[in-house]
Amino acid sequence: QVQLVESGGGLVQAGGSLNLSCVASGRTFSTSAMAWFRRAPGKEREFVAAISGGADTRDYTSSVKGRFTISRDNAKNTVYLQMNSLRPEDTAVYFCARRMTFRSSISSAQSGYDFWGQGTQVTVSS
């Protein structure tokens, strides 16, 4: 069973930065697309960013384009989300997600991902 463990969340002032990390178990990490989703208070979970297995394709939701960057280090089984210029509306629990082995293309749909982390809280104060 694949396990995903997120870290790096916390409390930050508006305009600040955070870098989230997600470490995945298993030996086929590089064959799977990875993504970040978030769930804000009182809202449904939504797509934030995704990256293909070989890191050649990335996608972002429009509200974070130019502010967030998704990246991965396949040697460390880790995906990152660098978040800059944070806004109060970015406050949410952020979840890491992974597709099945050999599904390296990205998806923005929650149903496209098979494994999920427990989430890490990001709070942006105004």
Sequence and secondary structure as in RCSB ss.txt:
>XXXX:A:sequence
QVQLVESGGGLVQAGGSLNLSCVASGRTFSTSAMAWFRRAPGKEREFVAAISGGADTRDYTSSVKGRFTISRDNA
KNTVYLQMNSLRPEDTAVYFCARRMTFRSSISSAQSGYDFWGQGTQVTVSS
>XXXX:A:secstr
   EEEE  EEEETT  EEEEEEE SS GGGS EEEEEE TTS EEEEEEE TTS  EEE GGGTTTEEEEEEGG
GTEEEEEE S  GGG EEEEEEE  TT  S  SSGGG  EE   EEEEEE 
